[in-house]
Amino acid sequence: MLTIVYFYLLLFLVTKVICVEGTCDCSQPDSNFATGVNLIYYKCNNETPATITYPITAPEGLLNVLEDKRTIFYIFGYLQYPEYEDVKLMTEALCYNRTDNVVLLDWSKHSRNTYGRAFQNGEKVGSLFAKSIQLLVNSGLDVSKIYIVGHSLGAHIAGFAGKCNDFVIPRITGLDPANPVFYPLGCYLTSTDAPWVDVIYTDMGGYGTFECVGTANYYVNGGSRPQPGCMFIGALLSQTDVCSHQKSVKLYAESKRDPTKFIATQCLSYAGYTKNNCKDNLQTNVGYNSSNVCGLFYLRTGVL
C-alpha cells in the first residue's frame, strides 16, 4: 500500500514541473496501421443494425447518413473500446433525444496496449482522424457543425483535428485529458486547437493532466481525486483506481440528459469558491450545454 501512495505522491509532484510538448506530426501512418481504425455512426433509433462502420481513411460514406444537424465525434481513451461500459454510457447519452449526429472514433485496435505504445499509437490515430475530418469537409460536411469530444488520451487525439487542418473546428471538449507525466514528450490538447476548448477536470495529477489546457476550465469538486463515491487509491488501472478519472465522462453524459444540472462559478481558486467569495461571479452550465466562456470555473457535485 505504501508503494502505491509513494507512486501517487511522486506522480503529483512530477506532474507539476513537467510540461513539455513534443512536435505534433500530422503525416499519415501506413495503410496497415490505418486498417481497423474506423468511424462508427450511431443511428440512435431502434433499427437493427444500430450502427454503420466506415474506414477512417474513407469516411465519405458518412455523408449519406448524416442528418442536417450538428455532428458530435466522440473519442474514448486508453484501454477502451466501443462496448466498454463508459463508452456505451456516453454514446447512449449523446443519442438521447437525437439532437445530434453521433459518430465514434474506434481506435481500439491501438488503444489496448502498453501505455507508451498506446500513446504513440494515439498520435498516429490523431493524424488519421484529422485527415478524415478534412476528407469529410472537402466532400461537403459543414465544418461549423462539427463538435469533437474526447476522454483521456482521446482528448489529445481530438486536438489533432485542430492542429492539422487549415479550417477551424468550432468546439473541442476534453474530459480529464490524460496526464503528460506518463509520456512527457508528446502532442497534447491545447487551448489553441479550437476557438472554444472546454475541459472538465476530475483527476488532476492522477490519470488526468494537472495543466490548464482549455479556454474554459471546469474543476469538479476541486478537480482532483477522490471524487465523491471514489477511493483515493487502488490497484493501478483498476476500476477503483480510475474511478475519479471516469467521473468526467459520467458528468458529461448526465449533462446531456439534463443540460442545466451542473452549474459552475468563475473563480480564481477552489479555496475562494468554497469560501463563497465568488458567489456573484459569472455562472455557466457544464458539459453538453456549456456556454462559450473563458477562464477558471468550479463546481461541487454529489456521487455521479
Backbone torsions as a table, in degrees:
resi	resn	phi	psi	omega
1	MET	NA	-41.3	180.0
2	LEU	-63.0	-34.8	178.7
3	THR	-61.0	-41.9	179.0
4	ILE	-65.9	-40.9	178.8
5	VAL	-61.7	-45.5	179.2
6	TYR	-63.0	-37.6	178.0
7	PHE	-58.8	-47.0	-178.2
8	TYR	-70.6	-34.3	176.1
9	LEU	-63.8	-45.2	178.3
10	LEU	-63.7	-42.0	179.9
11	LEU	-60.2	-43.9	-179.6
12	PHE	-62.7	-45.7	-177.1
13	LEU	-68.8	-42.5	-178.6
14	VAL	-67.4	-38.5	-179.9
15	THR	-59.3	-33.6	-177.3
16	LYS	-71.1	-20.4	-176.5
17	VAL	-111.1	-14.4	179.7
18	ILE	-99.9	119.3	173.5
19	CYS	-150.1	74.5	-176.1
20	VAL	-120.0	123.2	177.6
21	GLU	-107.0	128.1	178.3
22	GLY	-80.8	-175.1	178.8
23	THR	-69.4	136.4	177.1
24	CYS	-92.6	116.2	-174.5
25	ASP	-98.3	115.8	-178.9
26	CYS	-95.4	3.1	-179.9
27	SER	-68.8	153.2	-175.4
28	GLN	-87.3	134.0	175.9
29	PRO	-71.2	173.2	-177.1
30	ASP	-71.2	167.1	-173.9
31	SER	-65.3	-30.4	178.7
32	ASN	-64.5	-39.1	177.8
33	PHE	-65.0	-40.9	-176.0
34	ALA	-71.5	-27.2	-179.6
35	THR	-61.8	127.6	-179.7
36	GLY	94.9	-6.6	172.4
37	VAL	-95.7	123.6	-169.1
38	ASN	-135.5	159.6	166.6
39	LEU	-103.4	126.7	-178.2
40	ILE	-110.4	118.0	177.8
41	TYR	-88.9	129.9	178.7
42	TYR	-99.6	122.4	-179.2
43	LYS	-68.8	-24.5	178.3
44	CYS	58.1	36.1	174.6
45	ASN	-144.7	-167.5	-175.5
46	ASN	-95.6	11.5	179.7
47	GLU	-71.2	153.6	175.2
48	THR	-121.0	129.7	-2.2
49	PRO	-71.8	156.5	-175.0
50	ALA	-85.0	-10.2	-177.4
51	THR	-135.1	160.0	173.4
52	ILE	-131.4	133.1	-174.8
53	THR	-107.2	136.7	179.0
54	TYR	-128.8	135.5	177.9
55	PRO	-61.1	143.6	-177.9
56	ILE	-61.2	-29.1	-178.2
57	THR	-87.2	-8.2	179.2
58	ALA	-141.1	69.2	-173.1
59	PRO	-87.9	-1.6	-169.2
60	GLU	-59.0	-25.8	178.2
61	GLY	-60.6	-22.2	176.4
62	LEU	-55.5	-34.3	-175.6
63	LEU	-64.5	-17.7	178.6
64	ASN	-79.8	-16.1	-176.7
65	VAL	-116.5	-18.8	-178.9
66	LEU	-67.6	134.3	175.4
67	GLU	-84.8	167.5	-176.4
68	ASP	-80.2	73.1	176.9
69	LYS	-157.7	177.2	-177.8
70	ARG	-61.6	146.7	176.5
71	THR	-113.4	122.1	177.1
72	ILE	-99.3	123.2	172.9
73	PHE	-100.1	123.1	178.6
74	TYR	-109.5	136.4	-178.0
75	ILE	-125.2	117.6	-178.7
76	PHE	-82.6	177.0	-173.0
77	GLY	-106.0	-162.4	-176.0
78	TYR	-56.5	135.1	176.8
79	LEU	69.3	0.8	-175.9
80	GLN	-93.2	170.8	-174.8
81	TYR	-161.7	168.1	-172.3
82	PRO	-56.5	-32.0	-177.3
83	GLU	-90.1	-1.0	178.8
84	TYR	-60.2	141.1	-171.7
85	GLU	-52.8	-48.6	-176.5
86	ASP	-74.4	-25.0	174.6
87	VAL	-70.0	-42.9	176.3
88	LYS	-63.1	-40.0	177.8
89	LEU	-58.5	-43.5	-177.4
90	MET	-70.9	-45.7	-178.2
91	THR	-65.3	-37.0	177.2
92	GLU	-65.9	-39.0	178.9
93	ALA	-67.7	-42.9	179.6
94	LEU	-63.5	-30.5	178.8
95	CYS	-76.4	-15.9	-174.6
96	TYR	-56.5	126.5	-179.6
97	ASN	67.1	3.2	176.4
98	ARG	50.7	44.3	-178.8
99	THR	-78.6	-22.8	-175.8
100	ASP	-138.1	157.4	162.5
101	ASN	-69.8	141.8	-177.4
102	VAL	-122.8	122.8	-179.4
103	VAL	-131.3	129.0	178.9
104	LEU	-103.2	131.1	170.5
105	LEU	-84.6	109.5	-179.1
106	ASP	-95.4	101.3	177.3
107	TRP	-114.3	26.2	-175.5
108	SER	-61.4	-23.5	174.9
109	LYS	-56.4	-32.2	-175.8
110	HIS	-113.0	-11.8	-176.8
111	SER	-80.1	-23.9	-176.6
112	ARG	-97.8	87.1	-176.1
113	ASN	-158.5	-173.0	169.8
114	THR	-62.6	156.4	-175.5
115	TYR	-62.0	-43.2	-179.2
116	GLY	-60.3	-43.4	178.9
117	ARG	-68.6	-40.7	179.5
118	ALA	-63.7	-36.5	178.8
119	PHE	-65.5	-46.3	178.0
120	GLN	-62.0	-41.7	176.9
121	ASN	-61.8	-40.4	-178.7
122	GLY	-60.5	-37.0	177.8
123	GLU	-65.2	-39.9	176.9
124	LYS	-66.8	-40.3	176.6
125	VAL	-62.2	-37.9	177.8
126	GLY	-58.6	-42.5	179.1
127	SER	-69.0	-36.3	175.1
128	LEU	-63.2	-43.3	-178.7
129	PHE	-64.1	-43.9	178.7
130	ALA	-59.3	-44.2	178.8
131	LYS	-64.6	-37.9	179.4
132	SER	-63.9	-41.7	176.7
133	ILE	-63.5	-39.9	178.2
134	GLN	-61.8	-43.7	178.7
135	LEU	-61.3	-40.2	179.4
136	LEU	-66.3	-43.5	179.4
137	VAL	-65.2	-42.8	179.0
138	ASN	-62.5	-27.1	-178.4
139	SER	-93.0	1.3	173.4
140	GLY	123.9	-4.2	178.0
141	LEU	-68.9	130.0	-179.2
142	ASP	-72.1	112.3	-175.8
143	VAL	-62.0	-27.3	-179.7
144	SER	-68.8	-12.3	-179.7
145	LYS	-108.6	21.7	177.0
146	ILE	-100.9	133.3	177.5
147	TYR	-139.3	127.6	-175.9
148	ILE	-116.9	131.1	177.8
149	VAL	-123.9	129.9	179.8
150	GLY	-136.5	142.3	178.3
151	HIS	-110.4	136.0	173.5
152	SER	57.8	-121.6	176.3
153	LEU	-62.1	-29.5	178.1
154	GLY	-61.4	-29.2	178.1
155	ALA	-66.0	-38.8	179.3
156	HIS	-71.4	-35.9	174.7
157	ILE	-61.2	-40.4	-179.5
158	ALA	-57.4	-37.5	-177.2
159	GLY	-61.0	-25.8	-179.4
160	PHE	-62.0	-32.2	-179.4
161	ALA	-60.9	-30.6	176.8
162	GLY	-85.6	-38.4	-176.6
163	LYS	-70.6	-34.7	-167.7
164	CYS	-103.4	8.7	178.4
165	ASN	-126.1	154.8	-179.5
166	ASP	-93.8	2.6	172.6
167	PHE	-103.7	167.1	-172.2
168	VAL	-103.5	121.1	171.2
169	ILE	-78.6	122.3	-173.4
170	PRO	-61.6	-41.2	-173.4
171	ARG	-147.8	134.5	171.3
172	ILE	-127.0	129.9	176.8
173	THR	-110.7	126.3	176.3
174	GLY	-104.3	123.3	177.8
175	LEU	-100.5	101.8	-177.7
176	ASP	44.4	65.3	-178.4
177	PRO	-51.7	144.0	-174.1
178	ALA	-59.6	149.6	-175.4
179	ASN	-75.0	121.3	-179.9
180	PRO	-61.2	-21.5	-174.9
181	VAL	-61.9	-25.0	179.5
182	PHE	-72.8	-21.3	179.6
183	TYR	-155.5	81.1	-167.1
184	PRO	-56.2	-43.7	-177.3
185	LEU	-91.6	110.1	-178.4
186	GLY	-169.7	-178.3	-179.0
187	CYS	-107.0	116.1	-170.9
188	TYR	-118.5	158.9	173.5
189	LEU	-58.8	135.6	177.6
190	THR	-133.8	167.3	-178.2
191	SER	-71.0	-9.7	-179.9
192	THR	-98.1	2.4	-178.3
193	ASP	-74.7	-16.8	176.6
194	ALA	-158.4	158.8	176.5
195	PRO	-61.7	-27.9	-177.9
196	TRP	-129.5	105.2	177.0
197	VAL	-120.0	101.0	179.0
198	ASP	-101.1	133.9	-172.6
199	VAL	-127.8	132.3	179.1
200	ILE	-108.4	122.7	-176.8
201	TYR	-108.1	129.3	177.6
202	THR	-134.0	-10.2	-178.4
203	ASP	-146.1	48.8	-179.4
204	MET	-58.1	131.8	177.8
205	GLY	82.1	-7.2	173.2
206	GLY	-101.2	-111.1	175.3
207	TYR	-83.9	-13.2	178.2
208	GLY	-102.5	154.5	-177.7
209	THR	-66.6	149.1	174.6
210	PHE	-90.7	-14.4	-176.1
211	GLU	-78.1	149.1	176.0
212	CYS	-87.3	106.2	-169.4
213	VAL	-114.9	2.6	-177.0
214	GLY	-109.9	171.6	167.9
215	THR	-80.4	-32.6	171.9
216	ALA	-123.8	126.8	-173.6
217	ASN	-124.0	121.4	-174.0
218	TYR	-112.4	117.1	-177.2
219	TYR	-103.4	110.4	-175.5
220	VAL	-87.1	119.2	-178.2
221	ASN	51.6	41.0	-178.8
222	GLY	93.4	-16.9	175.4
223	GLY	95.1	-7.3	-175.3
224	SER	-128.2	173.4	-179.7
225	ARG	-77.6	156.0	-1.2
226	PRO	-88.7	134.5	172.2
227	GLN	-74.3	156.6	179.5
228	PRO	-53.0	131.1	-179.0
229	GLY	89.4	-2.0	-179.2
230	CYS	-116.1	155.6	172.2
231	MET	-91.3	161.3	-178.9
232	PHE	-70.5	-42.7	-177.9
233	ILE	-138.1	161.5	175.1
234	GLY	-162.5	-177.6	176.0
235	ALA	-58.0	136.6	-174.6
236	LEU	-53.0	129.6	177.9
237	LEU	68.6	9.4	174.4
238	SER	-75.9	164.6	178.2
239	GLN	-59.7	-34.5	176.5
240	THR	-63.6	-42.0	-174.9
241	ASP	-74.6	-33.3	-178.9
242	VAL	-91.6	4.4	-175.3
243	CYS	-53.7	-50.2	-178.3
244	SER	-66.4	-38.6	179.1
245	HIS	-60.7	-38.6	-177.6
246	GLN	-78.4	-13.7	-178.4
247	LYS	-63.1	-27.0	177.8
248	SER	-62.5	-38.0	177.9
249	VAL	-67.3	-45.2	-178.3
250	LYS	-63.6	-40.4	178.8
251	LEU	-63.2	-46.6	-178.3
252	TYR	-62.9	-42.1	179.9
253	ALA	-60.6	-43.1	178.2
254	GLU	-66.1	-34.3	-179.0
255	SER	-68.4	-24.6	176.8
256	LYS	-70.6	-39.7	-179.4
257	ARG	-78.6	-29.3	-179.6
258	ASP	-136.5	83.3	-169.3
259	PRO	-59.7	-21.9	-178.2
260	THR	-107.4	16.1	-176.5
261	LYS	-70.3	-36.6	-174.5
262	PHE	-113.4	116.7	-178.5
263	ILE	-117.8	127.1	179.3
264	ALA	-111.5	153.1	-179.6
265	THR	-114.5	135.2	178.1
266	GLN	-71.0	132.3	-177.7
267	CYS	-160.7	155.4	-178.8
268	LEU	-78.9	-20.3	-178.3
269	SER	-157.2	159.5	177.1
270	TYR	-68.7	-33.8	178.0
271	ALA	-61.2	-44.5	177.8
272	GLY	-63.8	-37.3	178.8
273	TYR	-65.4	-45.6	-177.5
274	THR	-69.3	-24.7	177.5
275	LYS	-86.3	3.4	177.5
276	ASN	66.5	27.3	-179.9
277	ASN	-79.4	-11.7	-173.2
278	CYS	-118.1	20.0	-172.2
279	LYS	-62.1	-23.5	-179.5
280	ASP	-96.0	4.3	-178.5
281	ASN	-80.2	173.7	179.5
282	LEU	-57.0	135.8	174.4
283	GLN	-119.7	150.0	-177.1
284	THR	-152.0	153.8	173.5
285	ASN	-67.8	153.4	179.1
286	VAL	-115.6	138.1	175.7
287	GLY	100.4	-136.6	-172.7
288	TYR	-55.3	-43.8	-173.0
289	ASN	-101.9	27.0	179.7
290	SER	-65.1	158.2	176.7
291	SER	-98.1	156.1	179.0
292	ASN	-80.0	83.8	-179.9
293	VAL	-119.7	171.9	179.6
294	CYS	-127.8	148.2	174.1
295	GLY	123.4	-163.6	-178.8
296	LEU	-106.1	132.6	-177.5
297	PHE	-134.2	145.8	-176.7
298	TYR	-129.6	147.8	175.5
299	LEU	-151.3	158.1	173.6
300	ARG	-114.0	147.1	176.2
301	THR	-136.2	166.1	167.3
302	GLY	-87.8	-159.3	178.6
303	VAL	-70.2	125.8	179.8
304	LEU	-90.9	NA	NA
